[in-house]
Amino acid sequence: MTRTPGTAADARCALLEGILKLSPIIPVLTIERTEDAVPLAHALVAGGLAALEITLRTPAAPAAAAAIADQVPEAIVGVGTVLTPQDLETARSLGARFAVSPAATPELLDAAAAGDLPFLPGVQTASEVMAALARGFEVLKFFPAGQAGGQAMLRALAGPFPQVRFCPTGGVGEDNFTEWLALPNVVAVGGSWLAPAAEVRAGDWTSITTRAHRAVAKLR
């Protein structure tokens, strides 16, 4: 499958890149209790982080994503850990405005290319980048970033793929996220450090908002 410029692929990539530029730090959230979803989203939005990735890793995740989409209009809800075409349809049905995968099978890439939901497929290698490009995806998740070659790998990929923009996730934290964002081919970063599980369980929304504020301040 090859990409035809000026089609839905361009619009989908532009939408996704617009979301990531608006909110270049994406909290990656694994929500264990549905009742935590809305206050957690409010805490992060209050800290200046609008794009949120709710991972499909817990039984509570679908209801959590739907609740945030319905009750926190300031949030840009993404659904992550999308592994199959069925997961992609789940993301769409929950009101997600974008979807994220840790990696991408041909079947998943084909399903995403056939739809209009902005999709951030995960890649590690040059071959995987080429497979994504062949289906019209130029904004890609680099995962797990720290283990897959780190910043040196992204510098290397910039040569043959100057049009590709990445969102590294995995090994990205409060102490190094600005280094990743300084790379010319990085449009955003994702990380779980923004909402530690212990603080979510304790309902310590103030600490989460403070951490989000601190991250946003570093962008400036």
Buried (B, 14 or more C-beta within 10 A) or exposed (E): EEBEEEEEBBEBBEBBBEBBEEBBBBBBBBBBEBEBBBBBBBBBBBBBBBBBBBBBBBEBBBBBBBBBBEEBEEBBBBBBBBBEBEBBBBBBEBBBBBBBBBEBBEEBBEBBBEBEBBBBBBBBEBEBBEBBBBBBBBBBBBBBBBEBBBBEBBEEBBEEBEEBBBBBBBBBEEEBBEEBBEBEBBBBBBBBBBBBEEBBEEEBBEBBBBBBBEBBEEEE
